[in-house]
Amino acid sequence: MSEQILAQPTDQGKRLDVFLTEHLGDRTRSQIKKLVQQGDVTINDNATKVHQFLRSGDIIKIHTSSPTQAVAPAEVTEPTIPVPDPTIIFENDNFLVLEKPAGLLVHATERGETNTLVNWLTTHYPTITDVGEHAYRAGIIHRLDRDVSGIMVIAKNQPAFLSLKEQFRSRLVKKEYIALVYGHVLKQSGTIELPIGRNREGQFVAHPRKGLSMFHRHDRVAKTDFRVLEYVQDYTLLSIQIHTGRTHQIRAHLSAVGHPILGDQLYKPRKKHFNFLRQKIKVVNPGRIFLHSITIGFNDQNGEWQEFHSPLPQILSQFLNDKKQK
């Protein structure tokens, strides 16, 4: 499988690994480095190096295989707790709308996992295998983190894939989430526009800006709207809409503004109590991250607006109700 990309005038002087990070958003920096070192990336059909600088008009070719082929099956570790299958909410000839359960990986990483949404899709809908740009992402236009549940749209054919991909690229898709966070969010509504990039440990974090410039040149623009639904004890229930789809965007943004999500094991408070203003809030675990994709809306192949909703899973609604009753 290969992909060819033409460097634009705006890419003049850009380093190859930075360029590939922007265009291969589902690959980590180490994976990209390995691709280059293996000779799987060429510039104008010539071998190249990670730190080579591009010129406008350069033709970058990337020869990749599915991440499921990256390691031997014996090295793959699957979850020990069974994960439920997705639930189909709606389907027609062009797309599926489904609920992804928490714990289900959307597609395989370099570790070669087989218990994924893509594996389930291609088993139940074999024709989806040929939909999209990469076999390991068959039919997938957007992702949810493994531990996050909720609603997703899947393309069933290539025209639908291209239409939906363009709507996501143009930020025309409505994506709404529900999150329960530590502390009382003082503003009833607002927007977080902190750029997102990796820190020195490789984790995605939200960085401040330097005036109108990025804190780090590798950061990517990210925009998250929030609205307070209600206060529940020492927590805030938020409705969230995202205008960009950066990795861990909601989690990184809320953590950066001092309101990490309950149950988030990656961005959780480091101590047993979370300090909010002059208040100490006990860190609790609702059994999983309290983040759920509740709504998705987009235009179908006929240009008609379609919107679908997914209620909170029982484990989250029960936790919320228990807190309200105390």
Rosetta blueprint (number, residue, H / E / L):
1 M L
2 S E
3 E E
4 Q E
5 I E
6 L E
7 A L
8 Q L
9 P H
10 T H
11 D H
12 Q L
13 G L
14 K L
15 R E
16 L H
17 D H
18 V H
19 F H
20 L H
21 T H
22 E H
23 H H
24 L L
25 G L
26 D L
27 R L
28 T L
29 R H
30 S H
31 Q H
32 I H
33 K H
34 K H
35 L H
36 V H
37 Q H
38 Q L
39 G L
40 D L
41 V E
42 T E
43 I E
44 N L
45 D L
46 N E
47 A E
48 T L
49 K L
50 V L
51 H L
52 Q L
53 F E
54 L L
55 R L
56 S L
57 G L
58 D L
59 I E
60 I E
61 K E
62 I E
63 H E
64 T L
65 S L
66 S L
67 P H
68 T H
69 Q H
70 A L
71 V L
72 A L
73 P H
74 A H
75 E H
76 V L
77 T L
78 E L
79 P L
80 T L
81 I L
82 P L
83 V L
84 P L
85 D L
86 P L
87 T E
88 I E
89 I E
90 F E
91 E E
92 N L
93 D L
94 N L
95 F E
96 L E
97 V E
98 L E
99 E E
100 K E
101 P L
102 A L
103 G L
104 L L
105 L E
106 V L
107 H L
108 A L
109 T L
110 E L
111 R L
112 G L
113 E L
114 T L
115 N L
116 T E
117 L H
118 V H
119 N H
120 W H
121 L H
122 T H
123 T H
124 H H
125 Y L
126 P H
127 T H
128 I H
129 T H
130 D H
131 V L
132 G L
133 E L
134 H L
135 A H
136 Y H
137 R H
138 A L
139 G L
140 I E
141 I L
142 H L
143 R L
144 L L
145 D L
146 R L
147 D L
148 V L
149 S E
150 G E
151 I E
152 M E
153 V E
154 I E
155 A E
156 K L
157 N L
158 Q H
159 P H
160 A H
161 F H
162 L H
163 S H
164 L H
165 K H
166 E H
167 Q H
168 F H
169 R H
170 S L
171 R L
172 L L
173 V L
174 K E
175 K E
176 E E
177 Y E
178 I E
179 A E
180 L E
181 V E
182 Y E
183 G L
184 H L
185 V L
186 L L
187 K L
188 Q L
189 S E
190 G E
191 T E
192 I E
193 E L
194 L L
195 P L
196 I E
197 G E
198 R E
199 N L
200 R L
201 E L
202 G L
203 Q L
204 F E
205 V E
206 A E
207 H L
208 P L
209 R L
210 K E
211 G L
212 L L
213 S E
214 M L
215 F L
216 H L
217 R L
218 H L
219 D L
220 R E
221 V L
222 A L
223 K L
224 T E
225 D E
226 F E
227 R E
228 V E
229 L E
230 E E
231 Y E
232 V E
233 Q L
234 D L
235 Y E
236 T E
237 L E
238 L E
239 S E
240 I E
241 Q E
242 I E
243 H L
244 T L
245 G L
246 R L
247 T L
248 H L
249 Q H
250 I H
251 R H
252 A H
253 H H
254 L H
255 S H
256 A H
257 V L
258 G L
259 H L
260 P L
261 I E
262 L L
263 G L
264 D L
265 Q L
266 L L
267 Y L
268 K L
269 P L
270 R L
271 K L
272 K L
273 H E
274 F E
275 N E
276 F E
277 L L
278 R L
279 Q E
280 K E
281 I E
282 K E
283 V L
284 V L
285 N L
286 P L
287 G L
288 R L
289 I L
290 F L
291 L E
292 H E
293 S E
294 I E
295 T E
296 I E
297 G E
298 F E
299 N E
300 D L
301 Q L
302 N L
303 G L
304 E L
305 W E
306 Q E
307 E E
308 F E
309 H E
310 S L
311 P L
312 L L
313 P L
314 Q H
315 I H
316 L H
317 S H
318 Q H
319 F H
320 L H
321 N H
322 D H
323 K H
324 K H
325 Q H
326 K L
